[in-house]
Amino acid sequence: MGMSTTQDVAYRESLMKYAEKYGVSRASRRYNKGRSYIYFWRARWDGSVGAMVCQSRRPHSRPKQHTEGG
């Protein structure tokens, strides 16, 4: 089983704080995550816990959806 959402958020927050203090490369080695993963979350992080929650990847529209009678 995976971690719960709150555990994921706490994990990412501690990762961001570590990367801020010691740098991305060192954080990558310590947390066993790729640097691109850290840069992805670092771009989203604004210091708040809410920024660390995963966002939906569902599309907002369906531009190629079939329509009736066409």
DSSP file (Angstrom, degrees, kcal/mol; ACC not computed):
  #  RESIDUE AA STRUCTURE BP1 BP2  ACC     N-H-->O    O-->H-N    N-H-->O    O-->H-N    TCO  KAPPA ALPHA  PHI   PSI    X-CA   Y-CA   Z-CA
    1    1 A M              0   0    0      0, 0.0     2,-0.1     0, 0.0     0, 0.0   0.000 360.0 360.0 360.0 146.8    0.0    0.0    0.0
    2    2 A G        -     0   0    0      1,-0.2     2,-0.1     0, 0.0     0, 0.0  -0.240 360.0 -82.8 -84.6 177.5    1.1    3.6   -0.7
    3    3 A M        -     0   0    0      1,-0.1    -1,-0.2    -2,-0.1     2,-0.1  -0.412  47.7-105.3 -77.1 157.5    1.2    6.4    1.6
    4    4 A S     >  -     0   0    0     -2,-0.1     4,-2.4     1,-0.1     5,-0.2  -0.308  35.4-101.7 -76.2 168.8   -1.9    8.5    2.4
    5    5 A T  H  > S+     0   0    0      1,-0.2     4,-2.4     2,-0.2     5,-0.2   0.895 122.0  50.3 -60.5 -42.8   -2.3   11.9    0.9
    6    6 A T  H  > S+     0   0    0      1,-0.2     4,-2.2     2,-0.2    -1,-0.2   0.866 110.6  50.0 -67.3 -34.0   -1.3   13.7    4.1
    7    7 A Q  H  > S+     0   0    0      2,-0.2     4,-2.5     1,-0.2    -1,-0.2   0.896 109.7  51.7 -68.8 -39.0    1.8   11.6    4.4
    8    8 A D  H  X S+     0   0    0     -4,-2.4     4,-2.6     2,-0.2     5,-0.2   0.926 110.9  47.9 -59.7 -45.3    2.7   12.4    0.8
    9    9 A V  H  X S+     0   0    0     -4,-2.4     4,-2.4     1,-0.2    -2,-0.2   0.922 112.6  47.6 -63.9 -45.1    2.3   16.1    1.4
   10   10 A A  H  X S+     0   0    0     -4,-2.2     4,-2.3     2,-0.2    -1,-0.2   0.887 112.2  51.0 -63.6 -38.7    4.4   16.0    4.6
   11   11 A Y  H  X S+     0   0    0     -4,-2.5     4,-2.1     2,-0.2    -2,-0.2   0.933 112.2  45.5 -63.4 -47.2    7.1   14.0    2.7
   12   12 A R  H  X S+     0   0    0     -4,-2.6     4,-2.4     1,-0.2    -2,-0.2   0.870 111.5  53.2 -65.6 -36.5    7.2   16.5   -0.2
   13   13 A E  H  X S+     0   0    0     -4,-2.4     4,-2.2     2,-0.2    -1,-0.2   0.922 110.2  46.4 -65.7 -42.8    7.3   19.4    2.2
   14   14 A S  H  X S+     0   0    0     -4,-2.3     4,-2.2     1,-0.2    -1,-0.2   0.873 111.7  53.2 -66.3 -35.2   10.3   18.0    4.1
   15   15 A L  H  X S+     0   0    0     -4,-2.1     4,-2.5     2,-0.2    -2,-0.2   0.909 109.3  48.4 -63.1 -43.0   11.9   17.2    0.8
   16   16 A M  H  X S+     0   0    0     -4,-2.4     4,-2.2     2,-0.2    -2,-0.2   0.898 111.2  49.3 -65.4 -41.4   11.5   20.9   -0.3
   17   17 A K  H  X S+     0   0    0     -4,-2.2     4,-1.6     2,-0.2    -1,-0.2   0.901 112.8  47.7 -65.3 -39.9   12.9   22.2    3.0
   18   18 A Y  H  X S+     0   0    0     -4,-2.2     4,-3.1     2,-0.2     5,-0.5   0.919 112.4  48.8 -65.6 -43.6   15.9   19.9    2.7
   19   19 A A  H  X S+     0   0    0     -4,-2.5     4,-1.7     1,-0.2    -2,-0.2   0.855 109.6  53.0 -65.4 -34.6   16.5   20.9   -0.9
   20   20 A E  H  < S+     0   0    0     -4,-2.2    -1,-0.2    -5,-0.2    -2,-0.2   0.870 117.0  37.9 -66.5 -36.6   16.2   24.6    0.0
   21   21 A K  H  < S+     0   0    0     -4,-1.6    -2,-0.2    -5,-0.2    -1,-0.2   0.902 134.0  18.5 -82.3 -43.8   18.8   24.2    2.7
   22   22 A Y  H  < S-     0   0    0     -4,-3.1     4,-0.3     1,-0.2    -3,-0.2   0.539 110.3-101.6-111.0  -9.5   21.3   21.8    1.1
   23   23 A G     X  -     0   0    0     -4,-1.7     4,-1.8    -5,-0.5    -1,-0.2  -0.134  31.9 -83.6 103.5 158.6   20.5   21.9   -2.6
   24   24 A V  H  > S+     0   0    0      2,-0.2     4,-2.5     1,-0.2     5,-0.2   0.889 120.9  53.6 -68.9 -42.7   18.7   19.8   -5.1
   25   25 A S  H  > S+     0   0    0      1,-0.2     4,-1.7     2,-0.2    -1,-0.2   0.916 111.8  44.8 -62.2 -43.5   21.5   17.3   -5.9
   26   26 A R  H  > S+     0   0    0     -4,-0.3     4,-2.3     1,-0.2    -1,-0.2   0.895 113.6  50.0 -68.0 -39.8   22.0   16.4   -2.2
   27   27 A A  H  X S+     0   0    0     -4,-1.8     4,-2.7     1,-0.2     6,-0.3   0.871 106.8  56.8 -64.9 -36.6   18.3   16.2   -1.6
   28   28 A S  H  X>S+     0   0    0     -4,-2.5     5,-1.4     1,-0.2     4,-0.8   0.904 110.4  43.4 -61.2 -42.9   18.0   13.9   -4.6
   29   29 A R  H  <5S+     0   0    0     -4,-1.7    -2,-0.2     3,-0.2    -1,-0.2   0.910 115.9  47.4 -70.0 -42.1   20.5   11.5   -3.1
   30   30 A R  H  <5S+     0   0    0     -4,-2.3    -2,-0.2     1,-0.2    -1,-0.2   0.917 121.0  34.6 -67.8 -43.3   19.1   11.6    0.4
   31   31 A Y  H  <5S-     0   0    0     -4,-2.7    -1,-0.2    -5,-0.2    -2,-0.2   0.450 103.7-126.2 -93.0  -1.3   15.4   11.1   -0.6
   32   32 A N  T  <5 +     0   0    0     -4,-0.8     2,-0.3     1,-0.2    -3,-0.2   0.904  65.9 129.5  56.9  45.7   16.2    8.8   -3.6
   33   33 A K      < -     0   0    0     -5,-1.4    -1,-0.2    -6,-0.3    -2,-0.1  -0.926  63.1-101.3-126.0 152.2   14.2   10.9   -6.0
   34   34 A G     >  -     0   0    0     -2,-0.3     4,-1.6     1,-0.1     3,-0.3  -0.342  27.0-120.9 -69.7 153.1   15.3   12.2   -9.4
   35   35 A R  H  > S+     0   0    0      1,-0.2     4,-2.8     2,-0.2     5,-0.2   0.856 113.9  58.8 -63.6 -33.7   16.3   15.9   -9.7
   36   36 A S  H  > S+     0   0    0      1,-0.2     4,-2.1     2,-0.2    -1,-0.2   0.868 103.2  52.9 -63.7 -35.0   13.5   16.5  -12.2
   37   37 A Y  H  > S+     0   0    0     -3,-0.3     4,-2.0     2,-0.2    -1,-0.2   0.913 111.2  46.4 -62.5 -43.7   11.0   15.3   -9.5
   38   38 A I  H  X S+     0   0    0     -4,-1.6     4,-2.5     1,-0.2    -2,-0.2   0.911 112.3  49.2 -67.6 -42.9   12.4   17.8   -7.1
   39   39 A Y  H  X S+     0   0    0     -4,-2.8     4,-1.9     2,-0.2    -1,-0.2   0.867 108.3  55.6 -64.7 -35.3   12.4   20.6   -9.6
   40   40 A F  H  X S+     0   0    0     -4,-2.1     4,-0.9    -5,-0.2    -2,-0.2   0.949 114.9  37.0 -59.9 -50.7    8.8   19.8  -10.5
   41   41 A W  H  X S+     0   0    0     -4,-2.0     4,-1.8     1,-0.2    -2,-0.2   0.820 112.5  59.5 -73.5 -30.0    7.6   20.2   -6.9
   42   42 A R  H  < S+     0   0    0     -4,-2.5    -1,-0.2     1,-0.2    -2,-0.2   0.873 102.8  52.4 -65.8 -36.4    9.9   23.1   -6.3
   43   43 A A  H  < S+     0   0    0     -4,-1.9    -1,-0.2     1,-0.2    -2,-0.2   0.822 114.8  42.6 -67.2 -30.5    8.3   25.1   -9.1
   44   44 A R  H  < S+     0   0    0     -4,-0.9     2,-0.3    -5,-0.2    -2,-0.2   0.730  93.8  98.3 -86.2 -24.1    4.9   24.5   -7.5
   45   45 A W     <  +     0   0    0     -4,-1.8     4,-0.1     1,-0.1     7,-0.0  -0.477  35.6 168.1 -76.2 129.7    6.0   25.1   -3.9
   46   46 A D        -     0   0    0      2,-0.4    -1,-0.1    -2,-0.3     3,-0.1   0.171  68.7 -87.5-121.2  14.5    5.2   28.5   -2.4
   47   47 A G  S    S+     0   0    0      1,-0.4     2,-0.3     2,-0.0    -2,-0.1   0.288  97.6 108.6  98.0  -9.7    5.9   27.7    1.2
   48   48 A S  S >  S-     0   0    0      1,-0.1     3,-0.6     0, 0.0    -1,-0.4  -0.692  72.0-130.3-102.1 156.2    2.4   26.5    1.9
   49   49 A V  G >  S+     0   0    0     -2,-0.3     3,-1.7     1,-0.2     4,-0.2   0.839 103.5  66.5 -69.9 -33.6    1.3   22.9    2.5
   50   50 A G  G >  S+     0   0    0      1,-0.3     3,-1.0     2,-0.2    -1,-0.2   0.751  90.8  63.5 -61.4 -25.4   -1.6   23.3    0.0
   51   51 A A  G <  S+     0   0    0     -3,-0.6    -1,-0.3     1,-0.2    -2,-0.2   0.700  94.3  62.0 -72.5 -18.3    0.9   23.6   -2.8
   52   52 A M  G <  S+     0   0    0     -3,-1.7     2,-0.3    -4,-0.3    -1,-0.2   0.460  78.5 105.9 -88.9  -1.3    2.1   20.1   -2.2
   53   53 A V  S <  S-     0   0    0     -3,-1.0     2,-0.1    -4,-0.2   -47,-0.0  -0.601  79.3-109.4 -80.3 138.4   -1.2   18.4   -2.9
   54   54 A C        -     0   0    0     -2,-0.3     2,-0.3   -49,-0.1    -1,-0.1  -0.402  33.0-140.5 -64.7 140.2   -1.5   16.5   -6.2
   55   55 A Q        -     0   0    0     -2,-0.1    -1,-0.1     1,-0.1     2,-0.0  -0.726  26.2 -90.9-102.8 155.6   -3.8   18.2   -8.7
   56   56 A S        -     0   0    0     -2,-0.3    -1,-0.1     1,-0.1     0, 0.0  -0.323  23.4-159.6 -63.8 142.4   -6.2   16.5  -11.0
   57   57 A R        +     0   0    0      2,-0.1    -1,-0.1    -3,-0.0     3,-0.1   0.252  51.2 126.3-103.3   9.7   -4.9   15.5  -14.5
   58   58 A R        -     0   0    0      1,-0.1     2,-0.0     2,-0.1    -2,-0.0  -0.468  68.0-111.0 -68.3 135.2   -8.4   15.3  -15.9
   59   59 A P        -     0   0    0      0, 0.0    -1,-0.1     0, 0.0    -2,-0.1  -0.370  13.6-140.0 -67.3 148.3   -8.8   17.4  -19.0
   60   60 A H  S    S+     0   0    0      1,-0.1     2,-0.3    -3,-0.1    -2,-0.1   0.705  82.7  15.9 -81.0 -21.0  -11.1   20.4  -18.7
   61   61 A S        -     0   0    0      0, 0.0    -1,-0.1     0, 0.0     0, 0.0  -0.931  63.0-135.6-145.0 168.2  -12.7   19.9  -22.1
   62   62 A R    >   +     0   0    0     -2,-0.3     3,-1.6     1,-0.1     0, 0.0  -0.753  23.3 176.4-126.6  83.6  -13.0   17.3  -24.8
   63   63 A P  T 3  S+     0   0    0      0, 0.0    -1,-0.1     0, 0.0     0, 0.0   0.715  79.4  48.6 -66.2 -21.2  -12.4   19.1  -28.1
   64   64 A K  T 3  S+     0   0    0      2,-0.0     2,-0.1     0, 0.0    -2,-0.0   0.157  79.5 136.5-104.1  18.4  -12.6   15.9  -30.2
   65   65 A Q    <   -     0   0    0     -3,-1.6     2,-0.2     1,-0.1    -3,-0.0  -0.408  59.0-113.9 -67.0 138.0  -15.8   14.7  -28.7
   66   66 A H        -     0   0    0     -2,-0.1     2,-0.3     1,-0.0    -1,-0.1  -0.471  30.6-150.6 -71.8 143.7  -18.4   13.4  -31.2
   67   67 A T    >   -     0   0    0     -2,-0.2     3,-0.5     1,-0.0     2,-0.2  -0.800  22.4 -96.5-113.6 158.6  -21.6   15.4  -31.6
   68   68 A E  T 3  S+     0   0    0     -2,-0.3    -1,-0.0     1,-0.2     0, 0.0  -0.475  97.8   7.1 -72.5 139.4  -25.1   14.3  -32.5
   69   69 A G  T 3         0   0    0     -2,-0.2    -1,-0.2     1,-0.1     0, 0.0   0.910 360.0 360.0  64.2  49.3  -26.2   14.6  -36.1
   70   70 A G    <         0   0    0     -3,-0.5    -2,-0.1     0, 0.0    -1,-0.1   0.445 360.0 360.0-136.3 360.0  -23.1   15.7  -37.8
